[in-house]
Amino acid sequence: MTGGTGFLGTFLAKGLLEKGAHLYFLVRQKSGRDSRFYVQAQLKRVGLQSQFFSQVHIVSGDTTKQNCGIDREWFINHHSDINAIWHIAGLVDFNNRERLFLINTEGMRHIIELAKNLRAHIYYVSTAYAVGASRKRELFEDALKHSGTFRNSYEESKYEGERLLATQIASGDITATIFRPSILVGHSETGVTLSYTGYYVPLFFFATLRQQHPFITGLPFIIPYVRNATLNLIPIDHSVRLILALAVLPESNGKIFHIVHPQPPTVRYIFQESLAELGYRRIYFVPVPSWILHGINKVIRIFSYLFVRYGKRVRTQLSDYVAYLTDTRSFSTKNVRRLLGVAADVPPLNKTLLQRYIMYAVGHHFGRTKYHNLSFVL
């Protein structure tokens, strides 16, 4: 398993280990860090009991290197133990193009090479947004045939990685299953998250803004939004449930599955409830066409360079995410429903659930020790 200590990887690993699997975690060795201790610590954070630690194995490697950097001697001794590769490792960054393609695209090339040598099935976690800026109203679970543009280098790098894999599947050289999750959020029952990207990034901006300037919550905020735009958030526990249920079915071989919320809430609802929970009471939402919102974003982005202290925060915590706040497209889940039926249903993201996510994020300082005073919201 690659990416086994990341957000989705850790929860997936927990599920697989509890089902009796033995997992080999591909990890990059870092000076001064005990890899086994780190992996087990991550698994403990999501509730794995120590009785399963005997099924955890560590292999040193790096997906950016040929054959994933695995030592030849290890390969000779253990290749017969591996029947599947869970490739979850990936970089989520909207700007670092060179590193994105190194990890998300070249990394896939090396995973394919490894799978051929091991004769192992690949379970690949891509992203629902590899489709880029497609103008189709409904996005289907099929091989990507891109003819448009991408909203950032992250989408393009994931598309290119998925395209490499799809080519190998079509040629019959390997077998694989592709999962395309949307925006992952915390556990639906506990709020637990290991990542504060996606939905959490704009909230972190507003939380720290209130921390540094408490008076600001009394000021009116006018927020433009696109009518009918939705934000496809899916709780981590339901995404893992769907992936594991599909992975054991022989019919999933060679298929692509959208791991998304079938009925995502609107952008307005999400931020109206979320900002209210953060203490912002004077929020006024104004509907505007998509092109106007993108125009406003470009102007704000340009002016952000005039402000050293807040400019970068505006760009990385707000501006980079605007494209995802104007999305009116829907993701088809026909492949998922064909195999799972009603088990593919995901509970609605209501006010209570959003409050749970914010309470957890604030209580854990959005994963940043620098902002230990964020408990003001609680």
matplotlib code that plots the C-alpha trace (Angstrom):
import matplotlib.pyplot as plt

x = [0.0, 1.3, 0.0, -1.0, -0.3, -2.4, -6.0, -7.8, -4.9, -5.0, -8.7, -8.6, -5.7, -7.7, -10.6, -8.4, -6.4, -9.7, -10.8, -7.6, -5.4, -1.6, -0.4, 3.0, 3.3, 5.6, 7.3, 10.1, 12.7, 13.3, 16.3, 15.4, 12.0, 10.9, 8.7, 6.9, 6.2, 4.9, 2.6, 1.2, 0.7, -1.4, -3.5, -4.1, -5.4, -8.2, -9.1, -7.2, -6.6, -3.0, -4.0, -3.8, -0.3, 1.2, -0.4, 1.5, 4.7, 7.1, 8.9, 11.2, 10.6, 9.6, 7.0, 9.1, 11.8, 12.0, 10.3, 9.2, 12.7, 12.2, 15.3, 15.9, 16.6, 13.3, 11.5, 13.0, 12.0, 8.5, 7.1, 5.0, 3.3, 1.7, -1.5, -2.7, -1.3, -3.3, -2.0, -3.3, -0.2, -0.6, 0.2, -2.6, -1.2, -2.6, 0.7, 3.8, 3.5, 6.8, 6.4, 2.7, 3.7, 6.6, 4.4, 1.0, 2.0, 5.5, 4.6, 1.8, 4.3, 6.4, 3.4, 2.4, 6.0, 5.8, 2.4, 3.7, 6.7, 4.5, 1.6, -0.6, -4.0, -3.9, -6.5, -6.0, -7.4, -7.7, -10.0, -13.4, -11.9, -9.5, -12.1, -10.9, -13.0, -15.4, -18.7, -20.7, -23.7, -23.2, -19.9, -19.8, -17.7, -15.8, -12.3, -11.3, -11.1, -10.0, -10.5, -10.9, -8.8, -7.8, -8.5, -5.1, -2.0, -3.3, -6.2, -4.0, -1.4, -4.1, -5.7, -2.4, -1.7, -5.2, -4.7, -1.5, -3.3, -6.3, -4.0, -2.5, -5.9, -7.1, -4.0, -4.6, -1.1, -2.5, -5.7, -6.9, -9.9, -10.1, -11.8, -12.5, -13.4, -14.7, -13.8, -13.1, -14.2, -14.1, -15.7, -19.5, -19.9, -16.8, -15.7, -12.1, -10.0, -6.2, -6.3, -7.4, -7.4, -10.4, -13.5, -11.4, -9.1, -11.5, -12.8, -9.3, -9.0, -12.2, -11.3, -7.9, -9.3, -11.7, -8.9, -6.7, -9.5, -12.5, -14.5, -14.7, -17.6, -19.8, -19.2, -21.4, -19.9, -21.3, -20.4, -21.2, -22.2, -23.4, -27.0, -27.3, -23.5, -22.8, -19.8, -19.4, -18.3, -18.2, -17.4, -14.3, -16.1, -18.6, -15.9, -14.0, -17.1, -17.9, -14.4, -14.0, -17.4, -16.6, -13.0, -14.0, -16.4, -15.0, -17.2, -15.2, -12.2, -11.5, -14.2, -14.2, -16.2, -17.2, -16.9, -19.0, -22.1, -25.1, -26.9, -24.4, -25.5, -25.3, -22.3, -24.5, -25.9, -22.5, -20.9, -24.0, -24.1, -20.3, -19.6, -22.5, -20.8, -17.6, -19.4, -20.1, -23.7, -24.0, -23.4, -25.3, -25.2, -25.7, -26.3, -24.1, -23.2, -20.2, -18.1, -18.6, -17.5, -14.4, -13.8, -14.0, -11.6, -9.0, -9.2, -8.8, -5.9, -4.1, -4.6, -3.5, 0.1, 0.0, -0.5, 2.5, 0.9, -2.5, -1.9, -0.6, -3.3, -6.0, -4.5, -3.9, -6.8, -9.5, -8.7, -7.3, -10.6, -13.1, -13.3, -14.7, -17.3, -18.9, -19.4, -23.0, -22.1, -23.1, -21.2, -22.9, -22.8, -24.4, -21.4, -21.5, -25.2, -25.2, -23.0, -24.0, -27.7, -29.1, -25.8, -24.4, -26.6, -24.8, -26.6, -27.2, -24.7, -26.9, -26.3, -25.4, -22.7, -21.1, -21.1, -19.3, -16.6, -16.0, -15.9, -13.3, -11.2, -11.3, -10.6, -7.6, -6.5, -6.9, -3.8, -1.6, 0.0, 0.7, -3.0, -3.6, -6.0, -8.6, -10.7, -12.5, -15.3, -16.1]
y = [0.0, 3.4, 6.5, 4.3, 7.0, 9.6, 10.5, 8.0, 5.5, 5.2, 4.6, 2.1, 0.3, 0.0, -1.5, -4.0, -5.0, -5.6, -7.9, -10.0, -8.7, -8.4, -5.0, -4.0, -0.2, 1.4, 4.2, 6.6, 6.3, 9.6, 10.3, 10.0, 8.5, 5.0, 4.0, 1.2, 3.4, 6.2, 3.8, 2.3, 5.7, 6.8, 3.7, 4.2, 7.7, 6.2, 3.6, 0.4, -1.9, -3.1, -6.7, -6.0, -4.7, -8.1, -7.8, -4.5, -4.8, -2.1, -1.9, 0.9, 2.5, 5.6, 5.7, 8.4, 5.8, 2.9, -0.2, 2.1, 2.0, -1.4, -3.4, -6.3, -8.7, -7.8, -8.3, -11.8, -12.8, -11.3, -11.0, -14.2, -12.6, -9.7, -10.2, -6.6, -3.0, -0.3, 2.9, 5.8, 8.0, 11.4, 15.0, 17.6, 20.9, 23.4, 25.1, 22.9, 21.5, 19.7, 17.8, 17.0, 15.3, 13.5, 12.0, 11.7, 10.8, 9.3, 7.6, 5.7, 4.6, 3.0, 1.4, -0.2, -1.5, -2.9, -4.5, -6.3, -7.7, -8.8, -9.9, -8.0, -6.3, -2.5, -0.7, 3.0, 6.0, 8.8, 11.8, 12.7, 15.9, 14.3, 15.2, 18.8, 21.7, 19.5, 21.3, 18.1, 18.4, 14.8, 13.1, 9.4, 6.5, 5.8, 6.2, 9.9, 11.3, 14.8, 17.5, 20.5, 22.3, 21.7, 24.1, 23.4, 21.2, 18.8, 17.7, 17.4, 15.2, 12.9, 12.7, 11.8, 9.1, 7.6, 7.7, 5.7, 3.0, 2.9, 2.3, -0.7, -2.1, -1.8, -3.7, -6.5, -6.1, -5.6, -5.8, -2.8, -1.1, 2.7, 4.7, 8.4, 10.0, 13.6, 15.9, 13.8, 15.1, 13.6, 10.6, 11.1, 9.8, 11.3, 14.1, 12.7, 13.8, 13.4, 16.1, 19.7, 20.3, 20.8, 21.9, 22.8, 25.3, 28.2, 27.5, 27.8, 31.2, 32.5, 30.8, 32.5, 35.8, 35.8, 34.7, 37.6, 40.2, 39.2, 42.3, 41.1, 38.8, 41.8, 43.2, 42.4, 39.9, 39.8, 36.5, 36.0, 32.4, 30.5, 29.4, 25.6, 25.1, 22.1, 20.9, 17.2, 16.2, 12.6, 11.4, 9.3, 6.3, 6.1, 6.4, 3.6, 1.5, 1.9, 1.2, -2.0, -3.3, -2.8, -4.1, -7.7, -8.1, -9.8, -7.6, -4.5, -5.6, -3.1, -0.7, 2.9, 4.0, 7.5, 7.5, 10.6, 11.9, 11.1, 14.2, 16.8, 20.0, 23.4, 25.6, 28.2, 25.8, 24.5, 27.9, 29.5, 26.8, 26.5, 30.2, 30.6, 27.9, 29.9, 32.9, 34.9, 36.1, 38.8, 36.8, 37.8, 35.6, 37.2, 35.0, 35.8, 34.1, 31.9, 34.1, 37.1, 35.1, 34.0, 37.6, 38.8, 36.0, 37.2, 40.8, 39.7, 37.5, 40.3, 42.7, 40.1, 40.5, 44.0, 42.6, 40.7, 39.4, 38.2, 38.0, 34.5, 33.3, 34.7, 33.0, 29.6, 29.4, 31.1, 31.9, 28.5, 26.9, 29.1, 26.8, 24.1, 26.5, 27.2, 23.6, 22.7, 19.4, 16.0, 12.8, 9.6, 6.7, 4.1, 1.7, 1.8, 1.4, -1.5, -3.5, -2.3, -1.3, 0.6, 0.0, 2.8, 5.4, 8.0, 9.9, 13.7, 16.2, 18.2, 21.0, 18.6, 16.9, 20.1, 21.3, 18.1, 18.7, 22.2, 21.4, 18.7, 20.9, 23.8, 21.5, 20.2, 23.6, 22.5, 20.4, 23.4, 23.8, 27.5, 28.2, 26.7, 29.5, 28.5, 26.9, 30.3, 28.8, 25.9]
z = [0.0, -0.9, 0.9, 3.8, 6.4, 4.6, 5.3, 3.1, 3.3, 7.0, 7.2, 4.3, 6.0, 9.2, 7.3, 5.5, 8.6, 10.5, 7.7, 8.2, 5.5, 5.9, 4.6, 3.4, 3.8, 1.3, 3.2, 2.5, 5.1, 7.0, 9.2, 12.9, 12.3, 13.2, 10.3, 12.0, 15.1, 12.8, 10.8, 14.0, 15.5, 12.5, 12.7, 16.4, 15.6, 13.6, 16.2, 15.1, 18.0, 18.7, 18.2, 14.4, 14.5, 13.7, 10.3, 9.6, 7.6, 6.5, 3.2, 2.3, -1.1, -3.1, -5.9, -7.7, -8.3, -10.7, -9.4, -6.5, -5.1, -3.5, -2.7, -5.0, -2.1, -0.4, -3.7, -4.2, -0.6, -0.5, -4.1, -3.6, -0.6, -2.6, -4.7, -4.8, -4.8, -3.2, -4.8, -2.7, -2.5, -4.3, -3.9, -3.5, -4.5, -7.1, -8.0, -7.8, -11.3, -11.5, -8.2, -9.0, -12.2, -10.5, -7.8, -9.4, -13.0, -12.9, -9.7, -11.5, -14.2, -11.5, -9.8, -13.2, -13.5, -10.0, -10.6, -13.7, -11.8, -9.0, -11.2, -8.8, -9.2, -8.8, -6.7, -7.7, -5.9, -8.4, -8.0, -9.3, -10.5, -13.0, -15.5, -15.4, -16.6, -18.7, -19.4, -19.4, -17.0, -15.8, -15.5, -16.0, -14.6, -17.8, -19.2, -19.5, -23.0, -22.3, -24.9, -22.6, -20.0, -16.4, -13.6, -12.1, -12.4, -9.7, -11.9, -15.0, -13.2, -11.9, -15.3, -16.9, -14.2, -14.7, -18.5, -18.1, -16.1, -18.4, -21.4, -19.6, -18.6, -22.2, -23.5, -21.0, -19.5, -16.0, -14.1, -12.1, -10.4, -10.3, -7.6, -8.0, -4.7, -4.4, -1.5, 1.6, 5.0, 8.5, 10.0, 10.1, 13.7, 15.4, 13.1, 13.1, 10.2, 9.4, 6.7, 6.7, 3.0, 0.7, 2.7, 5.7, 4.0, 3.6, 7.1, 8.5, 6.8, 8.5, 11.8, 12.0, 10.8, 13.8, 16.1, 15.1, 14.7, 16.9, 16.0, 12.4, 13.1, 13.8, 10.3, 7.3, 4.8, 1.3, -0.3, -4.0, -5.0, -8.0, -7.8, -7.8, -7.3, -5.1, -3.1, -3.3, 0.2, 1.3, 4.8, 5.1, 6.7, 3.9, 1.2, 2.8, 3.2, -0.5, -1.7, 0.4, -0.6, -4.3, -4.1, -3.1, -6.0, -9.1, -11.2, -10.1, -12.2, -14.9, -13.8, -12.6, -9.7, -8.5, -4.7, -4.2, -2.4, -4.6, -3.3, -2.4, -0.6, -2.2, -1.7, -0.1, 2.5, 3.4, 4.0, 5.6, 8.2, 8.6, 9.0, 11.4, 13.5, 13.4, 14.8, 11.7, 12.0, 9.3, 6.2, 3.1, 0.0, -3.4, -6.5, -9.5, -12.8, -12.7, -15.0, -12.6, -9.6, -11.5, -12.5, -8.9, -7.9, -10.5, -9.3, -5.6, -6.6, -8.4, -5.5, -3.0, -4.1, -2.6, 0.9, 2.2, 5.4, 4.1, 0.3, 0.2, 2.6, 0.4, -2.6, -1.1, 1.3, -0.8, -4.4, -5.3, -4.3, -6.1, -9.1, -6.9, -5.4, -8.8, -9.9, -11.0, -12.6, -11.1, -10.8, -12.0, -9.6, -12.0, -11.7, -7.9, -7.7, -10.2, -7.9, -4.4, -4.8, -1.8, 0.0, -2.2, -0.3, 1.8, 4.6, 3.9, 5.1, 7.4, 9.9, 12.8, 10.7, 9.6, 13.2, 14.2, 11.5, 12.6, 16.3, 15.7, 13.4, 15.8, 18.8, 17.0, 15.7, 12.1, 12.6, 13.2, 16.6, 15.9, 16.2, 19.6, 20.6, 18.1, 20.9, 21.0, 18.9, 21.3]

ax = plt.figure().add_subplot(projection="3d")
ax.plot(x, y, z, "-o")
ax.set_aspect("equal")
plt.show()
